[in-house]
Amino acid sequence: MDRKALKRKNLLQLGLTLVLVVIVSLLAELKFFRIDLTSEKKHTLSQSSRLLLRELDDVVYVKIYLDGELPAEFVNFRKSIKELMDEFRAYGGEKLQYEFIRLYDEPNESIRNRIIGDLYQKGLNVTSIEVRDDEGGSSTRMIFPGAIVSFGAFELPVNLLKNNPSLSAELNLNNSIQTLEYEFARAIHSLTTKEVPRIAFIEGHGELDSLQTHSLMDELKNFFQVDRGQINGHVEALLNYQALIIARPDQSFSEADKFAIDQYIMQGGKVLFFLDPVHPFADSLTAGTTVALANQVGLEDLLFKYGIRVNYNLVADLQCNYVPVNTAPSGQQTKFTMMPWVYHPLLAGPSTHPVTRGLNYVKSQFASSLDTLAGSGGEVSKSVLLATSGASRTRDVPLYISMEEVSVKPDQALYKDSNIPVGILLEGHFESFYKNYPVPEGVSPSNWEVLPQSKQTSVFVLADGDIPANEVVFEQGAYRAQPLGYDRYTRQTFGNLEFIMNVVNYMTDETGIMELRSREFKLRLLNSELISQKAQLLKWKLINTLLPLLLVVASGILIQAVRRRRFAV
């Protein structure tokens, strides 16, 4: 081939390439698309997130407080957050703005401490990390692995780091990465929704008061309008609410109130029942002994109809929380020692369910067990969301309990039961308890026509009314609510608040955002057994260091050889 022919061929190839580039560019402008080459599609946003971002009518601003000098694992965590924010911007455009904030760039310590205090007050969780300096020393710093999402005059805290003590640091960070899209999408949806859904705490039957549920209500207010009130048999008054919470009642429900709850469920309403089937008189344990008795509140027959049997027993579990016990000999100065208390089980749920995936243990106190029933009417599926460990048992009431049990090592042969259900979610079409009964006296309106079958809805039952209750302490002359799930003795924060919020969001979710918690990214770790062997470690270091260089050199030699042969005269 002569030089002119070769030149014409090269010009033709260049022209075709330019035409192809122009065509692809025009198509890209007409049809937006992105290609995700990862096996888990970890860089692909869900349909619900894309729709949410495309419909933004004003700017959402995200301030992420994870920047600066960070350990390697947090550097990777920050990278994952940035990649997600870039994906959000691809669909939200200029309506989604984000910024990483370096807290420790502020040289004035008092100003920096004030900022840290403000972030904590806004609801961001703090964690400590060890940072190494240039001279080989190290120091401890507080960081906030979270963000503040703002929309107009409103803002929401988003805590991004999951911390389950039973999992390794790598798994906790991987779980945190898996839920990033859910956490941000949930916050943006809550801030931008035009009609705020309503949720109500039922009162009038000795339920937990507003101070005892302050922490939960405070979190719910980020996503719902939260009300409290009595039913008084008014069915229609309940229909304004997306969900009802009945938190640890200790007095009987009237037939009129039960009827109102039943018909609210038949209309498609959601109800969360937090019950204490057994009353252990825990306050009397300070004297060393107590008696646990059944605590019937009149809702048991209603739940039985829906497919749940409430058992009058106490769950004992070798996987349990610790309590302070005076271990000093009689007559000597008091000495408290933290010891396991089997009646304070640490509950967990299935790792595959959106509600409990990656969740920390849920702290309970004197919980009871639940049973599911077949053929209870309707078409209802049942999911156990909280259960005991593989070494547990139940004890029927009346039951005599003594704190002396703490000092006696439990007989493991007695703890042979596994995964005793304590919290169960029911979903489907329920049959009314009042299907073949007249409207009870006291119902308003009195001419209400009984609905025999429900719309698609859900009911959650938890046999421990203490799980939604935060501790209340007396400080500086006033009673103050502590964060839900925080244990002042062990100084741990358990998953109580996150669990209840996940249940509420799952039951009321109409956007599909909650399903994002089901996403799974495989954690590909190095083989610790292999890298512990020096010979194997050296081999893989050489492969990773030299092989890429050899491939580049070989490719260069091959390309040069092809070029010489092709352009040789």
ABEGO torsion letter per residue (X at the ends): XBAAAAAAAAAAAAAAAAAAAAAAAAAAAABBBBBBABAAGAABBBAAAAAAAAABABBBBBBBBBBEBBBAAAAAAAAAAAAAAAAAAAAAEAABBBBBBBAAABABAAAAAAAAAAAAAAGBBBBBBBBBBAAGBBBBBBBBBBBBBBBEABBBBBBABBBBAABBAAAAAAAAAAAAAAAAAAAAAAAABABBBBBBBBBGAGBBBAAAAAAAAAAAAAABBBBBEBAGGBAAAAAABABBBBBGBABBBBAAAAAAAAAAAAAGBBBBBBBBABBAGAAAAAAGBBBBBBBBAGAAAAAAAAGBBBBBBBBBBABBBBBBBBABBBGBBBBBBBBBBAABBBBBBBAABAAABGBBBBBBBGBBBBBBBBGAEEBBBBBBABBBBABBBBBBOBBBBBAAAAABBBBAAABABBGBBABBBBBEBBBBAAAABBBBBGBOBAABBBBABBBBBBBBBBABAAAABBBBBBBGGBBBBBBBGBBAAAGBBBAAAAAAAAAAAAAABAAGAAAAAABBBBBBBBBAAAAABAAAAAAAAAAAAAAAAAAAAAAAAAAAAAAAAAABX
